[in-house]
Amino acid sequence: MHGPTRDEVCLERPWPSAAVWLGLLVVAGFSGVVALPFGLVPGIVTAAVVLVLMGGVIVAGTPAVGVRGTEFVAGRAHVPLALVGEVTVLDAAGMRQAYGPGLDARAHLCLRGWVRPGLRLDLVDPQDPTPYWLVSCRRPRLLADAVESRRPAR
């Protein structure tokens, strides 16, 4: 059995902004300063270990979102495109409203604070208690178009 071809995949990883990476460098630097009373080498090693570990956590925690084959994926979660109803592209203000006062507690969320725009994907499965997915992504129009073009006709 083969996986989806490149043409069937439209995924993105909403990587952290430069400010998040800069903040990581600052935290690692301060961690090294805390260890300086034990010597220069322990300070450098501490900063390097903090940088590698926290960087690894950030990279491992950045989910892939988008269309893979006949499914929409958001991290480890996936839903068949046949069960996706209306897809709404949200700008920063729309996302703030959607995950703030407009949030339904039953919604599936895949949000990253450093990514402002996103998508709302309404689900049409009557057996699923989840009314919609709210997903952070940098290119919501591209992903919405991929959903529209790849889901089966109704």
C-alpha positions as a Markdown table, in Angstrom:
| # | Residue | x | y | z |
|---|---|---|---|---|
| 1 | Met | 0.0 | 0.0 | 0.0 |
| 2 | His | 1.4 | 3.4 | -1.0 |
| 3 | Gly | 1.0 | 6.7 | 0.8 |
| 4 | Pro | -0.4 | 9.8 | -0.8 |
| 5 | Thr | 1.6 | 11.3 | -3.7 |
| 6 | Arg | 3.1 | 14.7 | -3.6 |
| 7 | Asp | 0.1 | 16.1 | -5.5 |
| 8 | Glu | -2.2 | 14.8 | -2.9 |
| 9 | Val | -0.4 | 16.5 | 0.0 |
| 10 | Cys | -0.8 | 20.2 | 1.0 |
| 11 | Leu | 0.6 | 20.5 | 4.4 |
| 12 | Glu | 2.3 | 23.2 | 6.3 |
| 13 | Arg | 4.1 | 23.4 | 9.7 |
| 14 | Pro | 3.3 | 26.6 | 11.5 |
| 15 | Trp | 6.9 | 27.1 | 12.8 |
| 16 | Pro | 7.5 | 29.6 | 15.5 |
| 17 | Ser | 8.3 | 33.2 | 14.6 |
| 18 | Ala | 11.8 | 34.7 | 14.9 |
| 19 | Ala | 10.8 | 36.3 | 18.2 |
| 20 | Val | 10.1 | 32.9 | 19.7 |
| 21 | Trp | 13.5 | 31.6 | 18.6 |
| 22 | Leu | 15.2 | 34.8 | 19.9 |
| 23 | Gly | 13.4 | 34.3 | 23.2 |
| 24 | Leu | 14.8 | 30.7 | 23.3 |
| 25 | Leu | 18.3 | 32.1 | 22.8 |
| 26 | Val | 17.8 | 34.6 | 25.7 |
| 27 | Val | 16.5 | 31.9 | 28.0 |
| 28 | Ala | 19.4 | 29.6 | 27.1 |
| 29 | Gly | 21.8 | 32.5 | 27.7 |
| 30 | Phe | 20.3 | 33.3 | 31.1 |
| 31 | Ser | 20.5 | 29.6 | 32.0 |
| 32 | Gly | 24.2 | 29.6 | 31.2 |
| 33 | Val | 24.7 | 32.7 | 33.4 |
| 34 | Val | 23.0 | 31.0 | 36.3 |
| 35 | Ala | 25.6 | 28.2 | 36.0 |
| 36 | Leu | 28.6 | 30.5 | 35.7 |
| 37 | Pro | 29.4 | 30.4 | 39.4 |
| 38 | Phe | 30.4 | 26.8 | 38.8 |
| 39 | Gly | 32.8 | 27.8 | 36.0 |
| 40 | Leu | 32.8 | 28.9 | 32.3 |
| 41 | Val | 32.5 | 25.3 | 30.9 |
| 42 | Pro | 29.4 | 24.4 | 33.1 |
| 43 | Gly | 27.8 | 27.7 | 32.0 |
| 44 | Ile | 28.4 | 27.0 | 28.3 |
| 45 | Val | 27.3 | 23.4 | 28.6 |
| 46 | Thr | 24.1 | 24.5 | 30.5 |
| 47 | Ala | 23.2 | 27.1 | 27.9 |
| 48 | Ala | 23.8 | 24.5 | 25.1 |
| 49 | Val | 21.7 | 21.8 | 26.8 |
| 50 | Val | 18.8 | 24.2 | 27.5 |
| 51 | Leu | 19.0 | 25.5 | 23.9 |
| 52 | Val | 19.0 | 21.9 | 22.4 |
| 53 | Leu | 16.3 | 20.6 | 24.7 |
| 54 | Met | 13.9 | 23.5 | 24.4 |
| 55 | Gly | 14.5 | 23.8 | 20.7 |
| 56 | Gly | 13.7 | 20.1 | 20.4 |
| 57 | Val | 10.5 | 20.5 | 22.3 |
| 58 | Ile | 9.4 | 23.4 | 20.0 |
| 59 | Val | 10.2 | 21.5 | 16.8 |
| 60 | Ala | 8.5 | 18.3 | 18.1 |
| 61 | Gly | 5.5 | 20.3 | 19.2 |
| 62 | Thr | 4.9 | 22.0 | 15.9 |
| 63 | Pro | 2.2 | 20.0 | 14.1 |
| 64 | Ala | 1.7 | 19.5 | 10.4 |
| 65 | Val | -1.7 | 20.9 | 9.3 |
| 66 | Gly | -3.4 | 20.6 | 6.0 |
| 67 | Val | -4.6 | 18.0 | 3.4 |
| 68 | Arg | -3.0 | 14.6 | 3.1 |
| 69 | Gly | -4.7 | 12.4 | 0.6 |
| 70 | Thr | -8.5 | 12.4 | 1.4 |
| 71 | Glu | -8.1 | 13.7 | 4.9 |
| 72 | Phe | -7.5 | 17.0 | 6.7 |
| 73 | Val | -4.8 | 16.6 | 9.3 |
| 74 | Ala | -3.9 | 18.7 | 12.3 |
| 75 | Gly | -1.1 | 17.1 | 14.2 |
| 76 | Arg | -2.1 | 13.5 | 15.0 |
| 77 | Ala | -5.8 | 14.2 | 14.5 |
| 78 | His | -7.4 | 13.7 | 11.1 |
| 79 | Val | -10.8 | 13.8 | 9.6 |
| 80 | Pro | -12.0 | 12.6 | 6.1 |
| 81 | Leu | -12.6 | 15.5 | 3.7 |
| 82 | Ala | -16.1 | 14.0 | 3.1 |
| 83 | Leu | -17.0 | 15.0 | 6.6 |
| 84 | Val | -15.8 | 18.6 | 6.3 |
| 85 | Gly | -18.6 | 21.1 | 5.6 |
| 86 | Glu | -18.0 | 24.8 | 5.3 |
| 87 | Val | -14.4 | 26.0 | 5.5 |
| 88 | Thr | -13.9 | 29.5 | 6.8 |
| 89 | Val | -10.6 | 31.5 | 6.4 |
| 90 | Leu | -10.0 | 33.6 | 9.4 |
| 91 | Asp | -7.6 | 36.5 | 9.8 |
| 92 | Ala | -6.1 | 37.5 | 13.1 |
| 93 | Ala | -9.2 | 39.3 | 14.4 |
| 94 | Gly | -11.4 | 36.4 | 13.3 |
| 95 | Met | -9.2 | 33.8 | 15.0 |
| 96 | Arg | -9.2 | 35.9 | 18.2 |
| 97 | Gln | -13.0 | 36.0 | 18.1 |
| 98 | Ala | -13.2 | 32.2 | 17.3 |
| 99 | Tyr | -11.0 | 31.0 | 20.1 |
| 100 | Gly | -12.2 | 33.7 | 22.5 |
| 101 | Pro | -15.9 | 34.6 | 23.0 |
| 102 | Gly | -17.0 | 32.6 | 20.0 |
| 103 | Leu | -15.5 | 29.3 | 21.1 |
| 104 | Asp | -17.6 | 26.2 | 21.4 |
| 105 | Ala | -16.0 | 24.1 | 24.2 |
| 106 | Arg | -16.6 | 20.9 | 22.0 |
| 107 | Ala | -14.5 | 22.2 | 19.2 |
| 108 | His | -11.2 | 20.5 | 18.3 |
| 109 | Leu | -8.3 | 23.0 | 18.6 |
| 110 | Cys | -4.9 | 23.0 | 17.0 |
| 111 | Leu | -3.6 | 26.5 | 17.8 |
| 112 | Arg | -0.2 | 28.1 | 18.0 |
| 113 | Gly | 0.0 | 31.5 | 19.7 |
| 114 | Trp | 2.7 | 32.7 | 17.3 |
| 115 | Val | 0.5 | 32.1 | 14.2 |
| 116 | Arg | -2.4 | 34.6 | 14.0 |
| 117 | Pro | -4.5 | 33.5 | 11.0 |
| 118 | Gly | -6.2 | 30.1 | 10.6 |
| 119 | Leu | -9.2 | 28.0 | 9.4 |
| 120 | Arg | -12.5 | 26.9 | 10.9 |
| 121 | Leu | -13.6 | 23.6 | 9.4 |
| 122 | Asp | -17.2 | 22.8 | 10.2 |
| 123 | Leu | -17.9 | 19.0 | 10.5 |
| 124 | Val | -21.0 | 17.4 | 9.0 |
| 125 | Asp | -20.8 | 14.0 | 10.8 |
| 126 | Pro | -24.0 | 13.7 | 12.9 |
| 127 | Gln | -22.3 | 11.1 | 15.1 |
| 128 | Asp | -19.4 | 13.3 | 16.0 |
| 129 | Pro | -20.0 | 15.6 | 19.0 |
| 130 | Thr | -17.2 | 18.0 | 17.7 |
| 131 | Pro | -18.9 | 20.8 | 15.8 |
| 132 | Tyr | -15.8 | 22.2 | 14.1 |
| 133 | Trp | -12.0 | 22.3 | 14.0 |
| 134 | Leu | -10.1 | 25.5 | 14.6 |
| 135 | Val | -6.6 | 25.4 | 13.2 |
| 136 | Ser | -3.7 | 27.9 | 13.2 |
| 137 | Cys | -2.0 | 28.1 | 9.8 |
| 138 | Arg | 0.1 | 30.7 | 8.0 |
| 139 | Arg | -1.5 | 30.1 | 4.6 |
| 140 | Pro | -5.2 | 29.6 | 5.3 |
| 141 | Arg | -6.5 | 30.4 | 1.8 |
| 142 | Leu | -4.2 | 27.8 | 0.3 |
| 143 | Leu | -5.3 | 25.1 | 2.7 |
| 144 | Ala | -9.0 | 26.1 | 2.3 |
| 145 | Asp | -8.6 | 25.8 | -1.5 |
| 146 | Ala | -6.9 | 22.4 | -1.1 |
| 147 | Val | -9.9 | 21.1 | 1.0 |
| 148 | Glu | -12.4 | 22.4 | -1.5 |
| 149 | Ser | -10.6 | 20.9 | -4.5 |
| 150 | Arg | -9.9 | 17.5 | -3.0 |
| 151 | Arg | -13.1 | 16.6 | -1.1 |
| 152 | Pro | -15.6 | 14.4 | -2.8 |
| 153 | Ala | -18.7 | 16.0 | -4.4 |
| 154 | Arg | -21.8 | 16.0 | -2.3 |
